[in-house]
Amino acid sequence: MLDRDGILKSDDLPRELVDVPEWGGELYVRTLTGSERDEFEQSMVTGKGKTNLDNVRARFAVLTICDSEGKRIFRASDAEALGKKSAAALGKVFDVASRMNGFSQQDAEELTQSF
């Protein structure tokens, strides 16, 4: 039976190695923490239920690209610069991160309907 300490000590942010030849190699993508997912979802909604998709792939990549230990390598302020990189490379990262985090188009639609 799980207890508080067991849950809080568990390494529950799996990582996946992704080949991104456009950037010259491989990188790790990980799942989001609960707080990061909430923050990301909140950033996708503007007033009056409109979806904010501005630089969404780069914003998601910033949250999910990590080192081999699972620690993020980008800061939120890096999203603008990362958004100027290859769309194909960002798409690969976004696709893997979306799958790993169970994030779908339906999730985005539900967010806008909630506001």
N, C-alpha and C positions, 0 to 999 in steps of 0.2 A: 504494500500500500504506500502510495506517495505521501510524503510529508512536506511541510513548508521548506525545510532546508534542502531536501532532495530536489524540489522544483526549482528553487532559486539558484542552486548550484549546477543545474543541468546545462549542458551545451546544446541548446535547442535552435541554434541559428546555423543550419547546414550551409555549406559552401559548395559551389560547383565551378570547376575549371572550364573556362570558355576560350576557344581559339579565336583570336581577332587579328587575322593577317593584315588588315588595313592599318593596324597599329604596331605590327611587327612581332606579335607573340601572343601569349596567353595571359589571362587575368582571372581572378576569382570574383564570383558574384554570390551574394548571400541573401538569405531571407531578411526581411525587416523585423525590427522589434515591434511590439504592439504600439508603442508611442510614435515610432517613426511612421508606421502605416497610417495612424490617425492624422499625423501632421501632413503627410503627403496627400491623403484624401481631402483634408481641409484646404490645402493649397490648390486643389483642382476646382474648387467651387468659388465663384464670385457672387456678388449680390444678385438677387432675383433669379437664382437657379441656373445661371449660365456657367458652362464648363470652361475652366481655364486650362487650355491645352498648350499655352505658350511654353516652348522649350521642355515639354513634358518628358521626352526621352532622356534628355540630359539631367533633368531634375531627379528622375528615377535612378539613373545610373550613378549619380553622386551618392545616393543613399545606399546603393547595393554593391558597388565595386569595393572590394576589400583586399587585404593582404591574406597570406596563408593562415593567419591566426583568426581571421574574421573581423579585423578592425578596419573601419572605413579609411580609405586613403584620400578622399576628397572632402572638402568643406562645402557647405551650401553655397558659399560665394564663388565656387569653381564652376557652377552650373552654366553660367553665361559663356565662359571660355570653352567648356566641354561641348556646348551646343554648336560651336563652330567647327567641330571635328566631323569626320565622315558620317553621313547619314546611315550608310550600310553598317558601319561598326556600331554606332549607337543603336541601330535596329536590332543587331544580334544581342547586345547586352540587354536591351529592353525586353526582347522576346523571352530570354532565359529568366530574367528577373520577374517578369509577369507570371510566367509558369510557376516558378518557385514560390511566389507569394500568393498564388491563387487570385491574381488580379485580372479581371476580364473587362470587356467592353460593357457588359451588363452592370458591373460594379460602378463604372463611371456614370452610366445612365441613372442608376439608382441614387447616386450622390446628388445629381442635379434635381431629381424629383423630390428629394428630402428638404430642399431649401426653397 
